[in-house]
Each structure stands twice: as C-alpha cells, then as structure tokens.
Amino acid sequence: MVPISAPSDRSATPTGPAGRPGVRDRLTVPVLAFGGILMAVMQTVVVPLLPDLPRLTGASAGAVSWMVTATLLSGAVLTPVLGRAGDMYGKRRVLLAALALMTLGSLLCALTSDIRVLIAARALQGAAAAVVPLSISILRDELPPERTGSAVALMSSTVGIGAALGLPLAAMIVQYADWHTMFWATTGLGATGLALAWWAVRESPVRQPGRFDTLGALGLAAGLVCLLLGVSQGGQWGWTSPRIVGLLVACVLVLTLWWFQQWRAPRPLVDLKLASRPRVALPHVAALLTGFAFYGNSLVTAQLVQAPKATGYGLGLSIVQTGLCLLPGGVIMLLFSPVSARISAARGPRVTLALGAAVIAVGYAVRIADSRDLWMIIVGATVIAVGTTLAYSALPTLILRAVPAGQTASANGVNVLMRTIGQAVCSAAVAAVLVHHTSLVGGAPVLTLHGYLLAFAMAGTVAVVACAAALVIPGDPDSDGTRRARGRTRPSRDEALEGA
C-alpha cells in the first residue's frame, strides 16, 4: 500500500475571527461551481455559430463540425487522464492547468478566423471537462462531512446550469455583435475563474504518488478517439462505410489490449480491479445511461421548437428564444441541488439516483403527451431537468463512498467520461431515428413530429433502464450513520476497498 496523507479537516482549523472560516474558505464552493459552469458554457457557446461559420471562416460545413467534435474528443480523453494526474500530483495544480487550457483556447478563438486554429483551440477547451471531477474530489478532501453532500450536488448541477445559460447568452452576442466578441467574453470569464481558483482553492494533501501510466493513457486515448469519432461521424460518413467500420473495429481491439495492460499494470491509469466491483461499476453504467437520457432532451427540444410553423407542430423560434426555453431547466437545477443532497442524506444516493432516473422518464412521458404547446414543452423539459439534477448529484456521491480517498479524482473522471460516451451515443441514436422520419413541406424535406416522439420514447426507455441499474447497486455499509456518530469524516483506504 502506498501511504496517503490524511485529508485536511478544515472545520478543525479556524482561519477567521472567532474560529469562523476565512473568506477564501467560504468561497471555495462557489468558486469551484463557477468553474463547472464555465466548463459547460465553453462547450455550448459555439452552437449558435455553427450555421454561419462556413461563411465566416471560408471552410466547409464538415470542417466546421470539428469545432464540436474536437472538444468532445479531447474532453473524453483528458478527463480520466487529468483526474489520475490530480490524484498523483495535486488536484488544485491540475485544476488550474485545465482552467488555463480552457482560457487559452478561448483566447486563440478570439484572435483567429482560420478553421485549423479554431479546431485546435476548441480541442484545448476540452480540457475543461476535467474541472468537475477534480472539483468534486477537492470538495471531498477539504469540506467537513455535513457540507460535502450539498456541495457535490451543486457541483454536479453546474453541467446543466452552464449549458442552459450558455446557449441564450452566446446567441444574443452572435446576433448583436461580431462573433469574435463571444470568445473575448469567454476569455475574460475563463481568466476570472482561473484567478479565483488560484486564490480560493487550497491544495489537497490527499495523493496517491507513483509513476504515471503513460502507456495506459495513450491506449485509452486511442480507443476513445476511435469510439467517439466513429459514433459522432457515423451519420455523415455512413455507418457501413469502411472508415466507420474500421474505427469501431480498431476501438474494440485497442480497448481490449488496454484492458489487459491496465489489469496487469502495478500503477494503472484506471484501477480496473476497483472499477469492476459492483459499487463502482454500476454507478458507471448508470452514468452512461443517464447521460444518454439527459442529452436527448436538449438535443431534440432545440430542433423541435425551431422547426417552421408550416410543419404543423413547429414553433419557428429563433436560437435566442430556444435558449430562453431551456433556461428554466438550468434555474431549476440550481434550486434543486440542495434538495437532492437532502434526499441522499436521508435515503442514500442510490435512492436519489433511482428517483432522478424515474423523474426523467416521467418528463419524457410529458413530452410525448404534448410537444405542440410551448408551455407544455417547457414543463416537460423542466421535469427532465429536475430528474437530471437528482441523478447527477447522486452519481459522484456513490463514487466517493466506494473508492479510496487517493483515487477520487480519477474515479469521478471515469464517471464523467461515461456520461460523455452516453451523450455521444444519444446524439448518434437520435440522428439515426430522425433521419428516417421526414416529410416534404413546401418541396423541402423536414423532420416529422412522429420522429421526435420516437426519440423521446427512446430516451425515456433508457431512463427507466438507468433507474433499474440504480436499484441494484449494493447498499452503502455506512448508511446507518454509525460512522458519522463516531465522528469520523471519511473511510480509510482499506475500509473503502473492503466496502467496494
């Protein structure tokens, strides 16, 4: 066993007058949450630009689509790698590096119109995907137990909050100002988040030192690139094309070799022995399914409300109005994060996860019942946002209870990666459903309402499966509160391994 420093007990170290926490301590949670919101905003802001970027950059539509694909791929690859690096070299240090890369990417986007530089800059921004798992790990190490649940719930909700805020803000900037202004704004926000994190966040003493598994990182990167590139480009290149088939076959071969390498490595990038235990593996499965179910709402709603009124169901909304329709969901995620923490504290995170997945399924039932009236669309999307808040807040809590303190960042990085894969698969699945349900309106092919409803039914079914996966996760041996009654803040490494 590699010795691990004991977590800091900030509650036992008064840093302000009368034993109260200092200003920096009180701002740790909001500053980390701000970083999580920035991450989601960075992923969203480019969406309103996509239709106009071919004209603005002189590039093809296929090349422009890589501004989204590059961020997805780099984020998926870097999240587990940076999570592991955080466990080894310091979570604050790696968090600052991720925020710095995100900000640098925004700055490069603001300075250029060259599509090659834009794609490379967006790949740099993908590093921000590691902000949430690193922040959750810092919260576990630094906060007293009574504050950890609500803080982790808030941190998990930042993904939806940032996405809901980023779309309308970016759309308004693009509509009323030069498109580079949007990236100048995100550069300023990124620099602010970086400065605040440097000032307010302390370095955690909890580490798992050792040699970084470079071979494992390269193998995982190669496998994920093949997987996500094949899934994301399958609709454009053709699912039976040699390129897609080759990528998927290569993905299976590379990840199989990577699995054997990780299983035998003395200090693996991903501890597969730990990850294969039910208390860790099932939350990862639930994360993949929940990511799929969550993303279907955002993906389909944006297209549905912007459909022309001539379709008979479309509302003909602008991108700004579309963003405003999704905004209530972001607000509700912010308001419900403490509620989800209370449910987890009272009933356990398994119940919260199962309840969240069930609420997502109910939200899709609302969408299927009525997707013509704007107010019902907003109600259905908001119900799904409530379920997503419950589920996303429970997932990291389940991981934190099941892994050693020295592996929290890497384990949560893998959990976030599973969400990302779920979203990528959802995007491909929704596109496959919608492309087969079109009709002619005014001589032009448009998507039918039946296709949208099938997409909702598919996402709702996946949510039901996620609920079932949550219910079979083994119980937490500390759920009876005996550990808290003894005044112990966290399980030791050996206890966590036994419980997992």
Disulfide bonds with the S-S distance in Angstrom:
none
